[in-house]
Amino acid sequence: MSESMTCAYQFVHEETVSALQAKILPMETLSDLSEFFKVFGDPSRLKILTLLQHAELCVCDLAALADMSISAVSHQLKLLRQYRLIRSRRDGKNVFYALADDHVLTLITQALTHLAE
């Protein structure tokens, strides 16, 4: 660890530590949050999510646009649905997918803005 990343001298700021102690998230919540963000760690899933921010699409359309097999897209959609990042709508024999809500769009947009800075 570089010298700039260590304290100049060891001293715990008791007042600050005490005030923040109650704000520490429970380990279960941190674990759930970690799993949630892992979903965004796969380029194929991100490609699907970024496509769905523009239009409601069926599996075949997503497979063609993402240059993936229908089976691979279906597998990714199942995971995205499990984390409530997308929703589905049946129209006859077709199922169309879209982002679950504006929060998902905000996560993607904020991440892209952060990366562009």
N, C-alpha and C positions, 0 to 999 in steps of 0.2 A: 504494500500500500504506500502510495507516495506521501511525503510529509505534509503536503497541502490538504490531504484528506483526513488527517488526524487532528485531535484537539491539541492546542498548544500546551495545555496542562490538564490533568484529569480532575474534573469537577462536575458533578451531576447537578444540574439546575433543578433542584427538588420541586420548586413551585411549578415550573413548566411541565416536568415529568408527571407530577401529581394531577395537574389540570388535564393532561392528555390521556392519562390512564383510562378514564371512563369512556374515551372515544375510540379505543382500540376495538376493532370489529372482532366478533367471535371467530374462532378458527374454522368452524363449519361454514360461516358466511364467506370468509376469505377463500376457502377451498372451492365453494360454489362459484365465486367470482373468477377464480383462476380457471376453472373448467369452462366457464362462459367465454372468457377471452381466448382460450385455446381454439374455439370454433373459428375465430377470425385468423388463426395461424396457418390456414391452408389456402394456397392460391386458387384452387378450383372452387372452393366455397366462396371465396371473395369475388371471383369472376361471376358466379351465379348471383350473388347479392348485388353486385354493381349493375348487372343486366336487369335485375328485377326492380332497380330503382327507377328505371325508365319506362317499364311496361309490365303488364300482367302477361305471363308466358306459360305455355304448356311444356311438358318434358321434351317433346320433339324439337320445339323451337329452341329451348335452352341447350339441348345437345348439339344442334347445328351451330348456334352462336358461340358456344363455349368450346367447340371442337372436341367433344367428349362423347362417349357412348351413352345411349339412353340408360343403360344399367348403371353406369358411373354417376350420371346426373341424379337418377332416382335414389341412389345410396346417399349422395350429398344432401338431397332435399329432405330425406328422412331425418338426418342429423339436424339440419337447420330448423325443421319443424319441431323436433324434440326440444330445442332451446328457444322455441317460440319466436324465431327471427323471421319466419315466413308464415303465410297463411295460404290455404287452398280453397278453391271454389269450383264446384262441379257444374259443368254446362253440358248436359246430355252425356255422351261417352267421354268427353274431354275434361281434364282437370287442369285448371289454371292456377298459377302460383304468383304471389305478390309479397312484397315486404309486409311484415306483420303490422307495423305502425310507423309513425314518424320518428320514433326513438331510434330505430334501426338505421334509417336514413341519416339521422343526426350523428350517430356513431361513425358511419362511413365518411360523411362529409367532414366532420371534425378531424378524423385521422388523416384524411387527404390534405386538409388545410395545414395541419401540424407538419406533415412531411414536406409540404411546399415552402415552409418558412425557412 
